[in-house]
Amino acid sequence: MKQLSPEQIQENWQELRQLINDTFSGERLENLNKMYDYFEDRMCLAPASGKEHYHNAMVGGYVEHVLHVTKFALQLKELWEKGGATIDFTDEELIFAALHHDLGKVGDLDHDYYIPNESEWHRKNQGKIYTHNPKLQYMTVTDRALWLLQNFNIPMNQTEYLGLRLTDGMYEKANESYLITYQPEFSLRSNIARICHAADTMATFIEGDQWKRAGQESEKVVEKSVSNIKQAVSGGKTDEPEEESGLSKKHSDLFEELFGES
């Protein structure tokens, strides 16, 4: 399972705060910093999802995920522009939407959104590392993100609102009326939401790949450990010894009982 070190968590947080200070200005920057100061301890440790096979269900996963989405959104904007797409929004608008699309996952003013799953069985057998906090009033992640931003008096324009609101694409049923249209006048007039959604999808699946690779590396470590144990039991020999001492035979029998045929 992928994990972040304390140093990586701190570096990601510093990168996030630097990005905010480099991108925004004026009263909006002041209020953004107030919000991030308020949530610092909680946000630094928040996961991006509750199940390990989703994406970044780990301590520090939230911050890493929104940084990924923002980076990919900026890269995709350049790609779309080179391909001939109309880019009628600024980098500031794109960064604002990408950074805050999952803000609701930090919870409300008093409670975390995700809490550690106390069921060892569910953690071990279903990968449910975290569970939703029952103390929270139900809201969608997007609705809570919008509520938190307004609570800290952080304004957004219409372009930013639609980019943030629709980042989850068709994974959010409430977005259908925006994305399934049969009349041109009802179609989205900006590509910001499409680019944010593509960036979020890209980040999610790449983080999933990283989780799989981390699991494969863990399996290799286990296999190596088992191999080392086998060699220790057999006195460092890979071939079957001609004659085993009583102690060595006892160890070999115990190993076979625990691990099966060598």
C-alpha positions as CSV (number, residue, x, y, z in Angstrom):
1,M,0.0,0.0,0.0
2,K,1.3,3.4,-0.9
3,Q,2.2,5.7,1.9
4,L,3.6,9.2,2.2
5,S,6.5,10.0,4.6
6,P,6.1,12.9,7.0
7,E,8.6,14.8,4.9
8,Q,6.5,14.3,1.7
9,I,3.4,15.4,3.5
10,Q,5.1,18.6,4.7
11,E,6.5,19.3,1.2
12,N,3.1,18.8,-0.4
13,W,1.5,21.2,2.1
14,Q,4.2,23.9,1.5
15,E,3.8,23.4,-2.3
16,L,0.0,23.9,-2.0
17,R,0.4,27.1,0.1
18,Q,3.0,28.5,-2.2
19,L,0.7,27.8,-5.2
20,I,-2.1,29.7,-3.5
21,N,0.1,32.7,-2.7
22,D,1.6,32.8,-6.2
23,T,-1.8,32.6,-7.9
24,F,-4.2,34.7,-6.0
25,S,-4.2,38.2,-4.7
26,G,-6.1,40.8,-2.7
27,E,-8.9,40.0,-0.4
28,R,-9.5,36.6,-2.0
29,L,-6.0,35.5,-1.2
30,E,-6.4,36.8,2.4
31,N,-9.6,34.8,2.9
32,L,-8.1,31.7,1.2
33,N,-5.2,31.8,3.6
34,K,-7.6,32.1,6.5
35,M,-9.4,29.0,5.3
36,Y,-6.2,27.0,4.8
37,D,-4.9,28.1,8.2
38,Y,-8.1,27.0,9.8
39,F,-8.0,23.5,8.2
40,E,-4.2,23.1,8.2
41,D,-3.8,20.2,10.7
42,R,-6.8,18.4,9.3
43,M,-6.2,19.0,5.6
44,C,-2.5,17.9,5.8
45,L,-3.6,14.5,7.0
46,A,-6.8,14.0,5.1
47,P,-7.1,11.1,2.6
48,A,-8.5,11.6,-0.9
49,S,-10.8,8.6,-0.7
50,G,-11.9,5.9,1.8
51,K,-10.9,2.7,-0.1
52,E,-7.4,1.8,-0.9
53,H,-8.2,0.6,-4.5
54,Y,-9.8,4.0,-5.3
55,H,-7.1,6.7,-5.1
56,N,-4.9,8.1,-2.4
57,A,-6.7,6.5,0.6
58,M,-3.8,7.4,2.9
59,V,-2.6,10.1,5.2
60,G,-1.8,13.2,3.2
61,G,-3.7,11.8,0.1
62,Y,-6.0,14.7,-0.3
63,V,-3.4,17.4,-0.7
64,E,-1.3,15.3,-3.0
65,H,-4.4,14.6,-5.1
66,V,-5.5,18.2,-5.6
67,L,-1.9,19.1,-6.5
68,H,-2.0,16.4,-9.1
69,V,-5.3,17.6,-10.5
70,T,-4.1,21.2,-10.7
71,K,-0.8,20.2,-12.4
72,F,-2.6,18.0,-15.0
73,A,-5.2,20.6,-15.6
74,L,-2.6,23.2,-16.6
75,Q,-0.8,20.6,-18.8
76,L,-4.1,19.6,-20.5
77,K,-5.1,23.2,-21.0
78,E,-1.9,23.7,-23.1
79,L,-2.6,20.5,-25.0
80,W,-6.1,21.5,-25.8
81,E,-5.0,24.9,-26.9
82,K,-2.3,23.5,-29.2
83,G,-5.0,21.2,-30.6
84,G,-7.2,24.1,-31.5
85,A,-9.6,24.3,-28.5
86,T,-11.0,27.6,-27.3
87,I,-9.4,28.6,-24.0
88,D,-11.5,31.4,-22.7
89,F,-10.4,31.3,-19.0
90,T,-7.3,32.2,-17.1
91,D,-4.8,30.0,-15.3
92,E,-6.1,31.6,-12.0
93,E,-9.6,30.4,-12.8
94,L,-8.5,27.0,-13.7
95,I,-6.3,26.6,-10.6
96,F,-9.1,27.8,-8.4
97,A,-11.5,25.2,-9.7
98,A,-9.0,22.4,-9.7
99,L,-7.7,23.1,-6.2
100,H,-11.2,23.2,-4.6
101,H,-13.2,20.6,-6.5
102,D,-12.7,18.1,-3.6
103,L,-12.7,20.7,-0.7
104,G,-15.8,19.0,0.8
105,K,-13.6,16.0,1.7
106,V,-12.0,18.0,4.6
107,G,-15.4,17.9,6.4
108,D,-17.3,20.8,8.0
109,L,-16.0,23.4,10.5
110,D,-15.9,20.9,13.3
111,H,-15.7,17.3,11.9
112,D,-13.5,15.3,9.5
113,Y,-15.2,13.9,6.4
114,Y,-13.3,10.6,6.6
115,I,-12.5,8.8,9.9
116,P,-10.3,5.6,10.3
117,N,-12.3,2.5,9.9
118,E,-12.3,0.6,13.2
119,S,-13.2,-2.7,11.5
120,E,-10.0,-4.7,10.9
121,W,-12.0,-7.2,8.8
122,H,-13.2,-4.4,6.4
123,R,-9.7,-2.9,6.2
124,K,-8.0,-6.2,5.5
125,N,-10.6,-7.9,3.3
126,Q,-12.3,-5.0,1.5
127,G,-9.7,-2.2,1.6
128,K,-12.0,0.2,3.4
129,I,-9.3,2.1,5.2
130,Y,-11.6,5.1,6.1
131,T,-15.3,5.5,6.6
132,H,-17.6,8.5,6.4
133,N,-18.1,10.5,9.6
134,P,-21.6,9.9,10.9
135,K,-21.4,13.3,12.7
136,L,-21.6,15.2,9.4
137,Q,-24.7,16.6,8.0
138,Y,-25.2,14.9,4.6
139,M,-24.0,17.0,1.6
140,T,-22.3,16.0,-1.6
141,V,-18.6,16.7,-1.7
142,T,-19.2,19.4,-4.2
143,D,-22.0,21.1,-2.3
144,R,-19.9,21.1,0.9
145,A,-16.9,22.6,-1.1
146,L,-19.1,25.5,-2.2
147,W,-20.5,25.9,1.3
148,L,-17.1,26.1,2.8
149,L,-15.9,28.7,0.3
150,Q,-18.9,30.9,1.0
151,N,-18.4,30.4,4.7
152,F,-14.9,32.0,4.4
153,N,-16.2,34.7,2.1
154,I,-14.2,33.4,-0.8
155,P,-15.8,34.6,-4.0
156,M,-15.8,32.9,-7.4
157,N,-16.9,33.9,-10.8
158,Q,-19.3,31.9,-13.1
159,T,-16.5,30.2,-14.9
160,E,-14.8,29.1,-11.7
161,Y,-18.1,27.9,-10.3
162,L,-18.9,25.7,-13.4
163,G,-15.3,24.3,-13.5
164,L,-15.5,23.3,-9.8
165,R,-19.1,22.2,-9.9
166,L,-18.6,19.9,-12.9
167,T,-15.2,18.4,-12.2
168,D,-16.7,15.0,-11.2
169,G,-18.4,14.8,-14.6
170,M,-20.9,12.1,-15.1
171,Y,-19.8,10.4,-11.9
172,E,-22.1,12.9,-10.1
173,K,-25.7,12.4,-11.1
174,A,-26.5,16.0,-10.4
175,N,-24.3,17.0,-13.3
176,E,-26.4,15.3,-15.9
177,S,-28.5,18.4,-16.7
178,Y,-25.3,20.3,-17.5
179,L,-23.6,17.6,-19.5
180,I,-26.4,15.9,-21.4
181,T,-28.0,18.6,-23.6
182,Y,-30.0,18.5,-26.8
183,Q,-30.1,22.2,-27.6
184,P,-26.9,24.2,-28.4
185,E,-28.0,27.1,-26.2
186,F,-27.8,24.8,-23.1
187,S,-24.4,23.5,-23.9
188,L,-21.4,24.5,-21.8
189,R,-19.8,27.6,-23.2
190,S,-16.4,27.1,-21.7
191,N,-14.0,24.1,-21.8
192,I,-12.9,24.6,-18.2
193,A,-15.2,21.9,-16.7
194,R,-14.1,19.4,-19.4
195,I,-10.4,20.1,-18.7
196,C,-10.9,19.9,-14.9
197,H,-12.8,16.6,-15.3
198,A,-10.1,15.1,-17.6
199,A,-7.4,16.2,-15.1
200,D,-9.3,14.7,-12.2
201,T,-9.8,11.4,-14.0
202,M,-6.1,11.4,-15.1
203,A,-4.9,11.9,-11.5
204,T,-7.3,9.3,-10.1
205,F,-6.2,6.5,-12.4
206,I,-2.5,7.4,-12.1
207,E,-2.8,7.3,-8.3
208,G,-4.5,4.0,-8.7
209,D,-1.6,2.7,-10.8
210,Q,0.8,3.9,-8.1
211,W,-1.1,2.0,-5.5
212,K,-0.9,-1.2,-7.6
213,R,2.8,-0.8,-8.1
214,A,3.3,-0.2,-4.3
215,G,1.4,-3.4,-3.7
216,Q,3.5,-5.3,-6.2
217,E,6.7,-4.0,-4.5
218,S,5.3,-5.1,-1.1
219,E,4.7,-8.6,-2.5
220,K,8.3,-8.7,-3.8
221,V,9.6,-7.8,-0.3
222,V,7.5,-10.6,1.2
223,E,8.7,-13.1,-1.4
224,K,12.3,-12.1,-0.7
225,S,11.8,-12.4,3.1
226,V,10.3,-15.9,2.6
227,S,13.3,-16.8,0.4
228,N,15.7,-15.5,3.1
229,I,13.9,-17.6,5.7
230,K,14.1,-20.7,3.6
231,Q,17.9,-20.2,3.1
232,A,18.3,-19.6,6.9
233,V,16.4,-22.8,7.7
234,S,18.5,-24.8,5.2
235,G,21.8,-23.3,6.4
236,G,22.1,-21.1,3.3
237,K,21.9,-24.0,0.9
238,T,19.4,-24.0,-2.0
239,D,19.6,-27.8,-2.7
240,E,18.3,-30.4,-0.3
241,P,21.0,-31.3,2.2
242,E,22.2,-34.9,2.2
243,E,21.7,-35.2,6.0
244,E,20.0,-32.8,8.3
245,S,20.8,-32.5,12.0
246,G,17.9,-33.0,14.4
247,L,17.6,-29.2,15.1
248,S,17.8,-28.4,11.4
249,K,15.1,-31.0,10.6
250,K,12.9,-29.6,13.3
251,H,13.2,-26.1,11.8
252,S,12.5,-27.3,8.3
253,D,9.4,-29.2,9.4
254,L,8.1,-26.1,11.2
255,F,8.8,-24.0,8.1
256,E,6.9,-26.4,5.9
257,E,4.0,-26.4,8.3
258,L,3.8,-22.6,8.2
259,F,4.7,-21.9,4.6
260,G,4.0,-25.1,2.7
261,E,6.1,-26.9,0.1
262,S,9.4,-25.1,-0.6
